[in-house]
């Protein structure tokens, strides 16, 4: 069987396309909450504290981070497809809990389930696409994967804003989640195949040095891997802030739910569409350069949010933030994949995604506390400064990258 397998996007286009569709449904589950949650928290449960409202992001981030790690460790043992199916099982009750939740604690619990769903499902589709395409098109594959997921986040964020404007923040926006979770499970069950055999085949010819301790080297010791990992953490730290504080800021400026939905959708939509191009760029150009400039653009865009508060100004800022994120997101995964051998790749990606998604929790806690103590603008400026500092870590700590690029 393994002798008949061929790596490459062209050779495995059908299975790859199915995984792209599945990941769009995975992203759609997150999009349910991107626009309406601050108003949902205050109107339905009387939760007004910034820190308390952001507790749902903390629950999501910590749970997703830990699930990412264990998905990476268990992918070779239990199979990518089985973990993906399990992820959809955890998704099924989420919209029902959000519709019928008697207290805010139930909403936080729904986000624990969402974190498990995202950790299992998104991690599995990432690793499976990397398994299928081989070295040549790895960046392109990650660009397409992340485009599907985050473009779906933007589309569903826009739709929930529109539905909430017309019918209220509950229950109608969450009906989308029922359809998304059921379709995702059915498509996975009927059409997705496991990819472990591709890993065994690639391992036979791969000469990348084995990591002595995947967790320690990905997190701290290896200059390439640890530089990428800290940038991933900061990227999601600022995304956690945008997720929680941007709708609050726009509400304080008397933006309608529809306009909040538009602004909230532009950022992940540009992020998603941009990755169709930046993913392939990471196969050709300097990954280090793309990571540096992407983090720098993000940081500068965040600085502008409290300063330029008109609708069209914020739309441009959201576009810049999406562009900066598009430069780094597929590049993170492409660079990690190149720096690790095939058998350790899933675990190293799991460690990276552990730290990256802990950024959601750290960003939500930090920005929530700062917003309660010093105001939303101060919190946003602080997160912008941290993002700029992260770009400098990439510039001065990460070694020049030769393989598959022009260097930095």
C-alpha positions as CSV (number, residue, x, y, z in Angstrom):
1,X,0.0,0.0,0.0
2,X,2.7,2.5,1.0
3,X,4.6,2.0,-2.3
4,X,1.5,3.4,-4.1
5,X,1.3,6.5,-2.0
6,X,2.7,9.8,-3.5
7,X,3.3,13.0,-1.6
8,X,2.2,16.2,-3.1
9,X,-0.8,18.6,-3.4
10,X,-1.6,17.5,-6.9
11,X,-1.5,13.8,-6.1
12,X,-3.8,14.1,-3.1
13,X,-6.0,17.0,-4.2
14,X,-9.3,15.3,-3.4
15,X,-8.5,14.4,0.2
16,X,-6.8,17.8,0.7
17,X,-10.0,19.6,-0.6
18,X,-12.2,17.6,1.8
19,X,-9.9,18.6,4.7
20,X,-10.1,22.3,3.6
21,X,-13.9,22.1,3.7
22,X,-13.8,20.4,7.1
23,X,-11.5,23.1,8.5
24,X,-13.9,25.8,7.2
25,X,-16.6,24.2,9.5
26,X,-14.1,24.1,12.3
27,X,-13.4,27.9,11.9
28,X,-17.1,28.6,11.7
29,X,-17.6,27.3,15.3
30,X,-15.3,30.1,16.6
31,X,-17.0,32.7,14.4
32,X,-20.2,32.3,16.4
33,X,-18.7,34.3,19.2
34,X,-16.6,36.9,17.5
35,X,-19.2,39.7,17.3
36,X,-22.0,39.3,19.8
37,X,-20.5,38.0,23.0
38,X,-20.0,41.2,25.0
39,X,-23.6,42.3,24.4
40,X,-24.7,38.6,25.0
41,X,-22.9,38.6,28.4
42,X,-24.4,41.9,29.5
43,X,-28.0,41.6,28.2
44,X,-28.5,37.9,29.1
45,X,-26.5,37.5,32.3
46,X,-25.7,41.0,33.6
47,X,-22.0,40.5,33.3
48,X,-20.3,43.9,32.8
49,X,-16.8,43.6,34.1
50,X,-14.2,43.4,31.3
51,X,-12.3,40.7,33.2
52,X,-15.4,38.6,33.8
53,X,-16.6,38.9,30.2
54,X,-13.2,37.8,28.9
55,X,-13.4,34.7,31.2
56,X,-14.9,32.8,28.2
57,X,-11.8,33.5,26.2
58,X,-9.6,32.3,29.1
59,X,-11.5,29.1,29.3
60,X,-11.3,28.6,25.6
61,X,-7.6,29.4,25.3
62,X,-6.3,27.2,28.1
63,X,-8.5,24.3,27.0
64,X,-7.5,24.6,23.4
65,X,-3.8,25.0,24.2
66,X,-3.8,21.8,26.3
67,X,-5.8,19.9,23.8
68,X,-3.4,21.0,21.0
69,X,-0.5,19.5,23.0
70,X,-2.2,16.1,23.6
71,X,-3.5,16.0,20.0
72,X,0.1,16.3,18.8
73,X,1.4,13.7,21.2
74,X,-1.5,11.2,20.5
75,X,-1.8,11.7,16.7
76,X,0.6,8.9,15.8
77,X,-0.9,6.5,18.3
78,X,-4.6,7.0,17.8
79,X,-4.8,8.4,14.3
80,X,-5.5,11.9,13.0
81,X,-9.0,11.0,11.7
82,X,-10.1,9.5,15.0
83,X,-9.1,12.7,16.9
84,X,-10.8,14.8,14.3
85,X,-14.1,12.8,14.8
86,X,-13.8,13.2,18.5
87,X,-13.4,16.9,18.1
88,X,-16.8,17.1,16.3
89,X,-18.4,15.1,19.0
90,X,-17.4,17.8,21.5
91,X,-18.8,20.5,19.2
92,X,-22.3,19.1,19.1
93,X,-23.6,20.4,22.5
94,X,-22.0,23.9,22.3
95,X,-24.8,25.8,20.5
96,X,-27.5,24.2,22.6
97,X,-25.6,25.2,25.8
98,X,-25.3,28.8,24.5
99,X,-29.0,28.9,23.7
100,X,-30.3,27.5,27.0
101,X,-27.5,28.5,29.4
102,X,-29.1,29.4,32.8
103,X,-25.9,31.2,34.0
104,X,-22.6,32.7,32.7
105,X,-20.8,29.6,34.1
106,X,-22.6,27.5,31.5
107,X,-21.3,29.8,28.8
108,X,-17.8,29.4,30.1
109,X,-18.3,25.6,30.1
110,X,-19.4,25.8,26.5
111,X,-16.1,27.5,25.7
112,X,-14.2,24.7,27.4
113,X,-15.9,22.3,25.0
114,X,-15.1,24.7,22.1
115,X,-11.5,24.7,23.1
116,X,-11.4,20.9,23.0
117,X,-13.2,20.9,19.7
118,X,-10.7,23.4,18.2
119,X,-7.7,21.7,19.6
120,X,-8.7,18.2,18.3
121,X,-10.2,19.3,15.0
122,X,-8.0,22.1,13.8
123,X,-4.8,20.5,14.9
124,X,-5.8,17.2,13.2
125,X,-6.5,19.0,9.9
126,X,-3.3,20.9,10.0
127,X,-1.2,17.8,10.6
128,X,-3.1,15.8,7.9
129,X,-2.5,18.4,5.3
130,X,1.2,18.6,6.1
131,X,1.4,14.8,5.9
132,X,-0.2,14.8,2.4
133,X,1.6,17.5,0.5
134,X,5.3,16.9,1.3
135,X,8.0,19.6,1.4
136,X,7.5,21.5,-1.8
137,X,4.0,22.9,-1.1
138,X,3.9,22.9,2.6
139,X,3.5,26.6,3.0
140,X,0.9,26.8,0.3
141,X,-1.0,24.0,2.1
142,X,-0.9,25.8,5.4
143,X,-2.0,29.0,3.7
144,X,-5.1,27.3,2.2
145,X,-5.8,25.5,5.5
146,X,-5.7,28.7,7.5
147,X,-7.6,30.6,4.8
148,X,-10.4,28.2,5.0
149,X,-10.6,28.3,8.8
150,X,-10.2,32.1,9.3
151,X,-12.3,33.2,6.3
152,X,-15.1,31.0,7.8
153,X,-14.5,32.8,11.2
154,X,-15.0,36.1,9.4
155,X,-18.1,35.0,7.4
156,X,-19.8,33.5,10.5
157,X,-18.9,36.6,12.6
158,X,-20.5,38.8,10.0
159,X,-23.6,36.6,9.8
160,X,-24.1,36.5,13.6
161,X,-23.8,40.3,13.7
162,X,-26.5,40.6,11.0
163,X,-28.8,38.0,12.7
164,X,-28.3,39.7,16.1
165,X,-29.2,43.1,14.6
166,X,-32.4,41.7,13.2
167,X,-33.5,39.1,15.7
168,X,-31.5,39.7,18.9
169,X,-28.3,38.1,20.3
170,X,-30.0,34.9,21.2
171,X,-31.1,32.3,20.2
172,X,-31.0,32.7,16.4
173,X,-27.3,33.4,15.9
174,X,-26.4,30.1,17.6
175,X,-28.6,28.1,15.2
176,X,-25.7,28.4,12.8
177,X,-23.6,26.4,15.2
178,X,-26.0,23.5,15.1
179,X,-25.8,23.1,11.4
180,X,-22.0,23.6,11.3
181,X,-21.3,20.9,13.9
182,X,-23.6,18.3,12.4
183,X,-22.2,18.9,8.8
184,X,-18.6,18.8,10.1
185,X,-19.1,15.5,11.8
186,X,-20.9,13.9,8.8
187,X,-18.3,15.0,6.2
188,X,-15.5,13.7,8.4
189,X,-17.2,10.4,9.1
190,X,-18.0,9.7,5.4
191,X,-15.0,11.2,3.5
192,X,-11.9,11.8,5.6
193,X,-9.1,9.2,5.6
194,X,-6.2,8.9,8.0
195,X,-2.7,10.0,6.8
196,X,-0.3,8.2,9.2
197,X,1.0,6.0,6.3
198,X,2.3,9.2,4.5
199,X,4.4,10.0,7.6
200,X,6.0,6.5,7.6
201,X,6.8,6.9,3.9
202,X,8.3,10.4,4.3
203,X,10.4,9.3,7.4
204,X,12.3,6.8,5.3
205,X,14.0,9.6,3.2
206,X,14.0,12.5,5.7
207,X,17.4,13.6,7.1
208,X,16.3,16.3,9.6
209,X,18.0,15.9,12.9
210,X,15.9,14.3,15.6
211,X,15.0,16.5,18.6
212,X,16.2,15.2,22.0
213,X,13.3,16.7,23.9
214,X,10.5,18.0,21.7
215,X,8.8,20.0,24.4
216,X,11.9,21.7,25.7
217,X,13.5,22.5,22.4
218,X,10.3,23.7,20.7
219,X,9.6,25.9,23.8
220,X,12.9,27.3,24.9
221,X,16.2,25.8,23.6
222,X,16.2,25.6,19.8
223,X,16.6,29.2,18.6
224,X,14.5,28.7,15.5
225,X,11.6,26.8,17.1
226,X,11.5,28.8,20.3
227,X,11.5,32.2,18.4
228,X,8.6,30.9,16.3
229,X,6.8,29.7,19.4
230,X,7.0,33.0,21.3
231,X,5.7,34.9,18.3
232,X,2.8,32.5,18.0
233,X,2.0,33.1,21.7
234,X,2.0,36.9,21.2
235,X,0.0,36.7,18.0
236,X,-2.8,34.9,19.8
237,X,-2.3,37.2,22.8
238,X,-3.2,40.2,20.7
239,X,-6.0,38.2,18.9
240,X,-7.5,37.4,22.3
241,X,-7.5,41.1,23.1
242,X,-9.1,42.0,19.7
243,X,-11.7,39.2,20.2
244,X,-12.7,40.6,23.7
245,X,-12.0,44.3,23.7
246,X,-12.6,45.5,20.2
247,X,-16.4,44.9,20.3
248,X,-16.5,46.6,23.8
249,X,-14.6,49.6,22.3
250,X,-17.0,49.8,19.4
251,X,-20.0,49.5,21.7
252,X,-18.6,52.4,23.7
253,X,-18.4,54.5,20.5
254,X,-22.1,53.7,19.8
255,X,-21.4,51.5,16.8
256,X,-24.4,49.3,15.8
257,X,-24.2,45.5,16.0
258,X,-24.2,45.4,12.2
259,X,-21.2,47.8,12.0
260,X,-19.4,45.9,14.8
261,X,-20.0,42.7,12.8
262,X,-18.4,44.3,9.7
263,X,-15.3,45.5,11.6
264,X,-15.0,42.2,13.5
265,X,-15.3,40.3,10.2
266,X,-12.8,42.3,8.2
267,X,-9.8,41.3,10.3
268,X,-10.2,37.5,10.1
269,X,-11.5,37.7,6.4
270,X,-8.3,39.6,5.3
271,X,-6.3,37.3,7.5
272,X,-7.9,34.3,5.8
273,X,-7.8,35.5,2.2
274,X,-4.2,36.8,2.6
275,X,-3.0,33.4,3.6
276,X,-3.8,32.0,0.1
277,X,-0.8,34.2,-1.0
278,X,1.4,34.3,2.1
279,X,1.3,30.5,2.4
280,X,3.0,30.1,-1.0
281,X,5.3,33.0,-0.2
282,X,6.7,31.1,2.7
283,X,7.7,28.3,0.3
284,X,9.8,30.8,-1.7
285,X,10.9,33.8,0.5
286,X,12.5,34.2,3.9
287,X,10.3,32.8,6.6
288,X,12.2,34.8,9.2
289,X,11.5,38.0,7.2
290,X,7.8,37.3,6.9
291,X,7.5,36.6,10.6
292,X,9.3,39.8,11.5
293,X,7.3,42.1,9.3
294,X,4.1,40.4,10.1
295,X,4.4,40.8,13.8
296,X,5.6,44.4,13.4
297,X,2.6,45.4,11.2
298,X,0.3,43.8,13.7
299,X,1.8,45.8,16.6
300,X,1.7,49.1,14.7
301,X,-1.9,48.5,13.6
302,X,-3.0,47.8,17.2
303,X,-1.4,51.1,18.4
304,X,-3.7,52.9,15.9
305,X,-7.0,51.4,17.2
306,X,-7.7,53.8,20.0
307,X,-6.4,56.8,18.0
308,X,-8.4,56.5,14.7
309,X,-11.9,55.6,15.7
310,X,-14.0,56.3,12.6
311,X,-15.7,53.4,10.9
312,X,-13.6,53.5,7.7
313,X,-10.4,54.2,9.7
314,X,-11.1,51.1,11.8
315,X,-11.9,49.1,8.7
316,X,-8.4,50.0,7.3
317,X,-6.8,49.2,10.6
318,X,-8.6,45.8,10.8
319,X,-7.3,45.1,7.2
320,X,-3.7,45.9,8.3
321,X,-4.0,43.7,11.3
322,X,-5.4,40.9,9.1
323,X,-2.5,41.4,6.6
324,X,0.1,41.2,9.4
325,X,-1.5,38.1,10.8
326,X,-1.7,36.5,7.3
327,X,2.1,37.0,6.9
328,X,2.9,35.0,10.1
329,X,0.1,32.4,10.5
330,X,0.9,29.9,7.7
331,X,4.6,30.7,8.1
332,X,4.6,29.5,11.7
333,X,3.5,26.1,10.8
334,X,5.6,25.8,7.6
335,X,8.7,26.8,9.5
336,X,8.0,24.4,12.4
337,X,7.5,21.6,9.8
338,X,10.8,22.3,8.1
339,X,12.7,22.3,11.4
340,X,11.4,19.0,12.7
341,X,11.6,15.4,11.4
342,X,8.3,13.8,10.2
343,X,7.8,11.5,13.2
344,X,8.3,14.4,15.6
345,X,6.4,16.9,13.5
346,X,2.9,16.4,15.0
347,X,4.3,16.6,18.6
348,X,6.4,19.7,17.8
349,X,3.4,21.4,16.2
350,X,1.3,20.4,19.2
351,X,3.8,22.1,21.5
352,X,3.9,25.2,19.4
353,X,0.1,25.3,19.3
354,X,0.0,24.8,23.1
355,X,2.0,28.0,23.7
356,X,0.3,29.8,20.8
357,X,-3.2,29.3,22.1
358,X,-2.2,29.9,25.7
359,X,-1.8,33.4,24.2
360,X,-5.6,33.7,24.1
361,X,-5.9,33.1,27.8
362,X,-2.9,35.4,28.7
363,X,-4.2,38.1,26.3
364,X,-7.7,38.0,27.7
365,X,-6.6,38.1,31.4
366,X,-4.0,40.8,30.8
367,X,-6.1,43.0,28.6
368,X,-9.2,42.5,30.8
369,X,-7.3,43.5,34.0
370,X,-5.7,46.5,32.3
371,X,-9.0,47.6,30.8
372,X,-10.7,47.4,34.2
373,X,-7.9,49.3,36.0
374,X,-6.7,51.8,33.4
375,X,-9.3,51.7,30.5
376,X,-9.6,50.0,27.2
377,X,-7.2,52.3,25.3
378,X,-4.4,51.6,27.8
379,X,-4.9,47.9,27.5
380,X,-4.8,48.1,23.7
381,X,-1.6,50.2,23.6
382,X,0.1,47.7,26.0
383,X,-0.7,44.7,23.8
384,X,0.6,46.6,20.8
385,X,3.9,47.2,22.5
386,X,4.2,43.5,23.4
387,X,3.6,42.6,19.7
388,X,6.3,45.0,18.5
389,X,8.8,43.5,21.0
390,X,7.9,40.0,19.7
391,X,8.9,41.1,16.2
392,X,12.3,42.1,17.6
393,X,12.8,38.7,19.2
394,X,12.3,37.2,15.7
395,X,14.8,39.7,14.2
396,X,17.6,39.2,16.7
397,X,17.2,35.6,18.1
398,X,16.0,33.5,15.2
399,X,18.9,32.4,12.9
400,X,18.9,33.2,9.3
401,X,16.8,30.6,7.4
402,X,18.4,29.1,4.3
403,X,16.2,26.2,3.4
404,X,13.5,27.1,0.9
405,X,14.1,30.8,1.1
406,X,16.3,33.7,0.2
407,X,17.3,34.4,3.8
408,X,16.6,37.5,5.8
